[in-house]
Amino acid sequence: MAGSDTAPFLSQADDPDDGPVSGTPGLPGSMGIPKSTEPEVPDQEGLQRITGLSSSRSALIVAVLCYINLLNYMDRFTVAGVLPDIEQFFSIGDSSSGLIQTVFISSYMVLAPVFGYLGDRYNRKYLMCGGIAFWSLVTLGSSFIPRERFWLLLLTRGLVGVGEASYSTIAPTLIADLFVADQRSRMLSVFYFAIPVGSGLGYIAGSKVKDVAGDWHWALRVTPGGVVAVLLLFLVVREPPRGAVERHSDSPPLSPTSWWADLRALARNLIFGLVTCLTGILGVGLGVEISRRLRRSNPRADPLVCAAGLLGSAPFLFLSLACARGSIVATYIFIFIGETLLSMNWAIVADILLYVVIPTRRSTAEAFQIVLSHLLGDAGSPYLIGLVSDRLRRSWPPSFLSEFRALQFSLMLCAFVGALGGAAFLGTAIFIEGDRRQAQLHVQGLLHEAGSTDDRIVVPQRGRSTRVPVSSVLV
């Protein structure tokens, strides 16, 4: 196991021989350790024996996967950073430029289940290598499309979705087979931290590379970095046995079931996902329509609608958690109402960002908005919620009820954070008119930014009036 991958291309990587050895230290059911009713967490030595990888090698694998995930999201948002140049080059309008992302997401969405099927049954490392190489080549090729072949650009963006689907669906499962419990949560939080960072860097890198090279095509030629990614993936990443870190040493290795059996099992967990999809569509449309109608009488309508949505969602999300043990029907009703209200701000926030920032800075503003929203939201919140839950569990007697209560109470923090977000939007409503007016005047040439000479004041010095920097007279 310490050498190269033993699994051939497109074959099962978790051979029964790769499973845990009898008497593995640190595992329940091993020699000298009695079995417990609940599975215990393997220690560091146990993980190393199971996976055949040292802790430093496992951490290095995660670092490589994070680097590729960073490139993944950079590639997604590079096009957005040079979108005005693409529109001008191909002589297309907003609808056609929006179609670029629609084609990519559609391809990505449709092919993700395909690669999910393949990733559960065949060698994940080689699937990712092939997908990344394909996506990088297609991205590079799209930079050479002539201006009269816009349909070819759409085709290449769809093909990029093929490559990215092969990575995004498979990479997290490798991390899951290298770590357990808190370690897994930490590693996954690092892995998904690449989403906001990569998204923001994609915007910035795309626009800056275009500025330096004087040609937007170079943004697509520079950012992918696929050759390095494939080499690192091929040379560093090892294929761990599936699920071995989560099963007892004396239990048989897991075998894949049919795809229809997988879908039937997963269908039992999809109710929450369907509710989220429906409430997202309903909430976005409702928020935009309410805001549009209120703008006629109140210029602060946008932040006020966002505030109302967040403040209104907080009690319903809290009640959905409070009722979770008593009534699942009530829980889903409260989730439906809470998520609908929560979704009201999505489109409005994007609109606010665009009309308070001048056009030449909007891509950078979008980048920072993406970075900050994920940084203060989904990048670290799963780990923090899990950390609070673990701390609560340690103070209670071990039982399934204590595990449920710990997670229930930790998730209730989200409702209070949502209320804080609503308060922040109320504060935004105070300044929104002035910020919007300032941006409009700047675009119309009626307002100029203060230059370096304007940051000076007149003071008496040696019998005459002299302009000096403000900082020189501040105490």
Solvent accessible surface area in square Angstrom, and as a share of the most:
residue,aa,sasa,rsa
1,M,84,0.38
2,A,93,0.72
3,G,52,0.50
4,S,91,0.59
5,D,25,0.13
6,T,96,0.56
7,A,10,0.08
8,P,87,0.55
9,F,124,0.52
10,L,79,0.39
11,S,27,0.18
12,Q,69,0.31
13,A,5,0.04
14,D,19,0.10
15,D,70,0.36
16,P,91,0.57
17,D,130,0.67
18,D,17,0.09
19,G,16,0.15
20,P,21,0.13
21,V,85,0.49
22,S,101,0.65
23,G,25,0.24
24,T,1,0.01
25,P,48,0.30
26,G,18,0.17
27,L,2,0.01
28,P,4,0.02
29,G,23,0.22
30,S,8,0.05
31,M,160,0.71
32,G,84,0.81
33,I,58,0.29
34,P,108,0.68
35,K,123,0.52
36,S,51,0.33
37,T,144,0.84
38,E,61,0.28
39,P,98,0.62
40,E,76,0.34
41,V,92,0.53
42,P,8,0.05
43,D,71,0.37
44,Q,81,0.36
45,E,89,0.40
46,G,0,0.00
47,L,8,0.04
48,Q,89,0.39
49,R,123,0.45
50,I,2,0.01
51,T,3,0.02
52,G,25,0.24
53,L,7,0.03
54,S,42,0.27
55,S,52,0.34
56,S,81,0.52
57,R,73,0.27
58,S,6,0.04
59,A,43,0.33
60,L,87,0.43
61,I,0,0.00
62,V,4,0.02
63,A,54,0.42
64,V,8,0.04
65,L,0,0.00
66,C,19,0.11
67,Y,73,0.28
68,I,0,0.00
69,N,3,0.02
70,L,43,0.22
71,L,14,0.07
72,N,0,0.00
73,Y,28,0.11
74,M,24,0.11
75,D,2,0.01
76,R,26,0.10
77,F,48,0.20
78,T,0,0.00
79,V,11,0.06
80,A,31,0.24
81,G,6,0.05
82,V,0,0.00
83,L,49,0.25
84,P,86,0.54
85,D,37,0.19
86,I,1,0.00
87,E,39,0.18
88,Q,146,0.65
89,F,38,0.16
90,F,14,0.06
91,S,100,0.64
92,I,33,0.17
93,G,41,0.39
94,D,117,0.61
95,S,99,0.64
96,S,33,0.21
97,S,7,0.05
98,G,39,0.38
99,L,77,0.38
100,I,4,0.02
101,Q,80,0.35
102,T,74,0.43
103,V,40,0.23
104,F,0,0.00
105,I,69,0.35
106,S,44,0.28
107,S,21,0.14
108,Y,42,0.16
109,M,120,0.54
110,V,98,0.56
111,L,45,0.23
112,A,22,0.17
113,P,67,0.42
114,V,67,0.39
115,F,28,0.12
116,G,25,0.24
117,Y,73,0.28
118,L,45,0.22
119,G,7,0.07
120,D,74,0.38
121,R,20,0.07
122,Y,74,0.28
123,N,0,0.00
124,R,4,0.01
125,K,12,0.05
126,Y,49,0.18
127,L,17,0.09
128,M,0,0.00
129,C,13,0.08
130,G,43,0.41
131,G,8,0.08
132,I,1,0.00
133,A,36,0.28
134,F,82,0.34
135,W,2,0.01
136,S,15,0.10
137,L,124,0.62
138,V,20,0.11
139,T,0,0.00
140,L,73,0.36
141,G,37,0.35
142,S,1,0.00
143,S,0,0.00
144,F,130,0.54
145,I,9,0.05
146,P,59,0.37
147,R,136,0.50
148,E,112,0.50
149,R,103,0.37
150,F,33,0.14
151,W,151,0.53
152,L,53,0.26
153,L,3,0.01
154,L,28,0.14
155,L,90,0.45
156,T,16,0.09
157,R,3,0.01
158,G,10,0.10
159,L,60,0.30
160,V,0,0.00
161,G,0,0.00
162,V,35,0.20
163,G,0,0.00
164,E,0,0.00
165,A,0,0.00
166,S,0,0.00
167,Y,0,0.00
168,S,25,0.16
169,T,41,0.24
170,I,2,0.01
171,A,0,0.00
172,P,24,0.15
173,T,50,0.29
174,L,0,0.00
175,I,0,0.00
176,A,27,0.21
177,D,10,0.05
178,L,3,0.01
179,F,7,0.03
180,V,12,0.07
181,A,55,0.42
182,D,49,0.25
183,Q,51,0.23
184,R,51,0.19
185,S,49,0.32
186,R,104,0.38
187,M,46,0.20
188,L,45,0.22
189,S,23,0.15
190,V,82,0.47
191,F,3,0.01
192,Y,87,0.33
193,F,78,0.33
194,A,7,0.05
195,I,36,0.18
196,P,2,0.01
197,V,41,0.24
198,G,0,0.00
199,S,2,0.01
200,G,1,0.01
201,L,72,0.36
202,G,0,0.00
203,Y,25,0.09
204,I,53,0.27
205,A,23,0.18
206,G,0,0.00
207,S,20,0.13
208,K,111,0.47
209,V,32,0.18
210,K,47,0.20
211,D,84,0.43
212,V,136,0.78
213,A,50,0.39
214,G,67,0.64
215,D,50,0.26
216,W,14,0.05
217,H,20,0.09
218,W,117,0.41
219,A,0,0.00
220,L,2,0.01
221,R,58,0.21
222,V,84,0.48
223,T,10,0.06
224,P,8,0.05
225,G,32,0.31
226,G,7,0.06
227,V,114,0.66
228,V,78,0.45
229,A,0,0.00
230,V,34,0.19
231,L,97,0.48
232,L,61,0.30
233,L,0,0.00
234,F,103,0.43
235,L,125,0.62
236,V,23,0.13
237,V,1,0.00
238,R,11,0.04
239,E,11,0.05
240,P,1,0.00
241,P,2,0.01
242,R,29,0.11
243,G,9,0.09
244,A,0,0.00
245,V,3,0.02
246,E,97,0.44
247,R,29,0.11
248,H,48,0.21
249,S,18,0.12
250,D,89,0.46
251,S,39,0.25
252,P,107,0.67
253,P,51,0.32
254,L,114,0.57
255,S,92,0.59
256,P,67,0.42
257,T,81,0.47
258,S,67,0.43
259,W,95,0.33
260,W,170,0.59
261,A,29,0.22
262,D,35,0.18
263,L,65,0.33
264,R,148,0.54
265,A,47,0.36
266,L,96,0.48
267,A,55,0.42
268,R,180,0.66
269,N,113,0.58
270,L,95,0.47
271,I,91,0.46
272,F,100,0.42
273,G,31,0.30
274,L,121,0.60
275,V,24,0.14
276,T,52,0.30
277,C,84,0.50
278,L,102,0.51
279,T,1,0.01
280,G,9,0.09
281,I,132,0.67
282,L,83,0.42
283,G,0,0.00
284,V,43,0.25
285,G,41,0.40
286,L,73,0.36
287,G,0,0.00
288,V,67,0.38
289,E,61,0.27
290,I,59,0.30
291,S,0,0.00
292,R,103,0.38
293,R,136,0.50
294,L,78,0.39
295,R,97,0.35
296,R,172,0.63
297,S,95,0.61
298,N,50,0.25
299,P,61,0.39
300,R,92,0.33
301,A,1,0.01
302,D,2,0.01
303,P,0,0.00
304,L,59,0.29
305,V,6,0.03
306,C,0,0.00
307,A,1,0.01
308,A,60,0.46
309,G,0,0.00
310,L,20,0.10
311,L,71,0.35
312,G,23,0.22
313,S,1,0.00
314,A,11,0.08
315,P,68,0.43
316,F,59,0.25
317,L,36,0.18
318,F,72,0.30
319,L,69,0.34
320,S,6,0.04
321,L,36,0.18
322,A,47,0.37
323,C,37,0.22
324,A,32,0.25
325,R,147,0.54
326,G,74,0.71
327,S,45,0.29
328,I,105,0.53
329,V,100,0.58
330,A,27,0.21
331,T,11,0.07
332,Y,62,0.24
333,I,94,0.48
334,F,45,0.19
335,I,23,0.12
336,F,70,0.29
337,I,62,0.32
338,G,0,0.00
339,E,24,0.11
340,T,12,0.07
341,L,41,0.20
342,L,57,0.29
343,S,4,0.03
344,M,10,0.04
345,N,18,0.09
346,W,139,0.49
347,A,37,0.29
348,I,3,0.02
349,V,34,0.20
350,A,46,0.36
351,D,49,0.26
352,I,17,0.09
353,L,29,0.14
354,L,69,0.34
355,Y,38,0.14
356,V,41,0.23
357,V,29,0.17
358,I,20,0.10
359,P,69,0.44
360,T,124,0.72
361,R,114,0.41
362,R,81,0.30
363,S,32,0.21
364,T,55,0.32
365,A,21,0.16
366,E,34,0.15
367,A,0,0.00
368,F,112,0.47
369,Q,61,0.27
370,I,22,0.11
371,V,38,0.22
372,L,93,0.46
373,S,56,0.36
374,H,47,0.21
375,L,79,0.39
376,L,150,0.75
377,G,26,0.25
378,D,80,0.42
379,A,5,0.04
380,G,25,0.24
381,S,38,0.24
382,P,85,0.53
383,Y,56,0.21
384,L,103,0.51
385,I,27,0.13
386,G,26,0.25
387,L,55,0.27
388,V,53,0.30
389,S,7,0.05
390,D,29,0.15
391,R,142,0.52
392,L,50,0.25
393,R,103,0.38
394,R,161,0.59
395,S,81,0.52
396,W,79,0.28
397,P,108,0.68
398,P,128,0.81
399,S,47,0.31
400,F,154,0.64
401,L,82,0.41
402,S,11,0.07
403,E,53,0.24
404,F,73,0.31
405,R,72,0.26
406,A,0,0.00
407,L,87,0.43
408,Q,8,0.04
409,F,87,0.36
410,S,0,0.00
411,L,59,0.29
412,M,26,0.12
413,L,84,0.42
414,C,58,0.35
415,A,5,0.04
416,F,122,0.51
417,V,93,0.53
418,G,15,0.14
419,A,34,0.26
420,L,127,0.63
421,G,23,0.22
422,G,0,0.00
423,A,54,0.42
424,A,65,0.50
425,F,39,0.16
426,L,83,0.41
427,G,27,0.26
428,T,49,0.29
429,A,5,0.04
430,I,118,0.60
431,F,133,0.55
432,I,3,0.02
433,E,43,0.19
434,G,38,0.36
435,D,66,0.34
436,R,47,0.17
437,R,129,0.47
438,Q,104,0.46
439,A,9,0.07
440,Q,91,0.40
441,L,60,0.30
442,H,51,0.23
443,V,87,0.50
444,Q,118,0.52
445,G,41,0.39
446,L,125,0.62
447,L,64,0.32
448,H,150,0.67
449,E,99,0.44
450,A,73,0.56
451,G,36,0.35
452,S,95,0.61
453,T,91,0.53
454,D,87,0.45
455,D,85,0.44
456,R,97,0.36
457,I,71,0.36
458,V,86,0.49
459,V,30,0.17
460,P,123,0.77
461,Q,90,0.40
462,R,238,0.87
463,G,88,0.85
464,R,176,0.64
465,S,87,0.56
466,T,40,0.23
467,R,126,0.46
468,V,20,0.12
469,P,54,0.34
470,V,54,0.31
471,S,85,0.55
472,S,76,0.49
473,V,66,0.38
474,L,123,0.61
475,V,198,1.14
